[in-house]
Amino acid sequence: MSDKYRSIVTLDFQYAHRFMNWPREAKHLHGHSGLLTIELEDVVDPVTGYAHACKDGQKKAWEVLDHFHHATLFQEGDPLLDAVLETYKKHGIVNDPKYCVPLKKIEHALAWSYPEYRIVVTKKVSTCENLCELFHALLKDKMPIKKITMRSSSINCASKEFN
């Protein structure tokens, strides 16, 4: 039996969100510089010497994470969602493919998106814990994820191991 190693992929992204039913200041729309760390577990490839090439992992992860970069996350049922969508439409605030990477629509049980407006709607409140679960669900078929850590600030961080 071969020993398994972990390759670690780290990605920075910026996003805005709010906690719709939270009684404190996080109920207001605010932003974060998020840090997503993904640990990929596998045996070492005798040809490359890697358990998983980090550059490949980063590229695969970014295909999903780019939907969340400079995006606004709303929880399902948030009354602000319709107001923001209406305002974006009225003022032509769109993800212009001349200047931005075109995004495909996310359609998943835990989240869906309006890629033209860089808006993602999540089933659950967008805490670090729930984002770990969401990113795992969106990425698990692309790479051998053993652990995900999501940090939204110096004091907000969560981590989850997966089998």
C-alpha positions in Angstrom: 0.0 0.0 0.0 1.4 3.4 -1.0 1.5 6.4 1.3 -0.8 9.2 0.5 0.2 12.8 0.5 -1.7 16.1 0.4 -1.1 18.8 -2.1 -2.5 22.1 -1.0 -4.2 24.7 -3.2 -5.0 28.2 -1.9 -7.1 30.7 -3.7 -8.0 34.3 -2.8 -11.2 35.9 -3.8 -13.4 38.9 -2.9 -17.1 38.7 -2.3 -20.0 40.4 -0.7 -22.9 38.9 1.3 -25.1 39.4 4.3 -26.7 37.1 6.9 -30.3 37.7 6.2 -31.7 36.6 9.6 -28.8 37.6 11.8 -29.6 40.2 14.5 -26.2 41.9 14.5 -24.2 44.0 12.0 -23.6 41.1 9.6 -27.3 41.5 8.5 -26.0 44.4 6.4 -24.5 43.9 3.0 -20.7 43.8 3.4 -17.6 42.4 1.8 -14.8 40.0 2.5 -11.4 38.9 1.2 -11.9 35.2 1.3 -9.2 32.6 1.3 -10.1 29.0 0.2 -7.6 26.2 1.0 -8.2 22.8 -0.6 -6.2 19.8 0.4 -6.0 17.2 -2.3 -5.0 13.7 -1.2 -3.5 11.0 -3.4 -0.5 8.8 -3.9 2.6 10.3 -5.4 2.8 9.8 -9.2 6.2 8.2 -9.9 6.7 10.2 -13.1 5.8 13.7 -11.9 6.7 13.3 -8.2 3.4 15.0 -7.2 0.4 13.7 -5.3 -1.5 16.3 -7.3 -0.1 19.1 -9.4 -1.1 22.3 -7.5 -1.3 24.3 -10.6 -3.8 21.9 -12.1 -5.8 21.9 -8.9 -5.8 25.7 -8.8 -7.0 25.9 -12.4 -9.9 23.4 -11.7 -10.9 25.1 -8.5 -10.8 28.6 -10.1 -13.3 27.4 -12.8 -15.8 27.2 -9.9 -14.5 29.9 -7.6 -14.4 32.6 -10.3 -18.2 32.6 -10.0 -17.8 33.9 -6.4 -15.0 36.4 -7.1 -16.3 39.9 -7.1 -19.7 38.4 -6.7 -22.6 39.1 -4.3 -23.9 36.1 -2.5 -27.6 36.1 -1.4 -29.3 33.4 0.6 -32.5 32.0 -1.0 -35.4 34.1 0.0 -33.5 37.3 0.7 -35.7 40.2 -0.2 -32.7 42.2 -1.3 -32.0 39.8 -4.2 -34.9 41.1 -6.4 -34.1 44.7 -5.7 -30.4 44.2 -6.7 -31.3 42.3 -9.8 -33.8 45.0 -10.8 -31.2 47.7 -10.2 -28.5 45.9 -12.1 -30.9 45.4 -15.1 -32.1 49.0 -15.0 -28.6 50.5 -15.0 -26.9 47.9 -17.3 -24.6 46.6 -14.6 -23.5 43.3 -16.3 -20.5 41.0 -16.5 -19.4 42.4 -19.9 -17.5 39.7 -21.8 -15.3 42.3 -23.4 -13.8 43.0 -20.0 -14.7 40.0 -17.8 -14.4 36.3 -18.1 -17.7 34.9 -19.3 -19.2 32.6 -16.7 -21.5 29.6 -17.1 -24.6 29.4 -14.9 -24.3 27.4 -11.7 -27.3 25.1 -11.3 -26.9 23.0 -8.1 -29.2 22.0 -5.2 -27.0 24.2 -2.9 -26.5 27.2 -5.1 -27.4 28.8 -8.5 -26.2 31.9 -10.2 -27.0 34.8 -12.4 -23.6 34.9 -14.1 -24.4 38.1 -16.1 -24.7 40.0 -12.8 -22.1 38.1 -10.8 -24.7 37.0 -8.2 -24.8 33.6 -6.5 -27.9 32.5 -4.6 -27.1 29.9 -1.8 -29.5 27.6 -0.2 -27.9 28.2 3.2 -26.5 31.3 4.8 -23.0 31.9 3.5 -21.0 31.3 6.6 -17.5 29.8 6.3 -18.9 26.4 7.4 -21.6 26.4 4.7 -19.2 27.6 2.0 -16.9 24.7 2.8 -19.8 22.4 2.2 -20.8 24.3 -1.0 -17.3 24.4 -2.5 -16.9 20.7 -1.8 -20.1 19.9 -3.5 -19.1 22.0 -6.6 -15.6 20.6 -6.8 -15.7 17.0 -5.6 -16.0 15.5 -9.0 -13.0 17.5 -10.3 -10.4 16.6 -7.7 -9.6 14.3 -4.8 -10.6 16.7 -1.9 -9.6 15.6 1.6 -10.1 18.9 3.4 -11.4 22.4 2.7 -10.8 25.5 4.8 -12.6 28.7 4.2 -11.5 32.0 5.8 -13.5 35.2 5.5 -11.5 37.3 7.9 -8.8 37.0 10.6 -11.4 35.7 13.1 -13.9 33.8 10.8 -12.6 30.5 9.6 -14.0 27.0 9.2 -12.6 23.7 8.1 -14.1 20.3 7.1 -12.5 17.0 6.3 -14.1 14.7 3.6 -13.7 11.0 3.0 
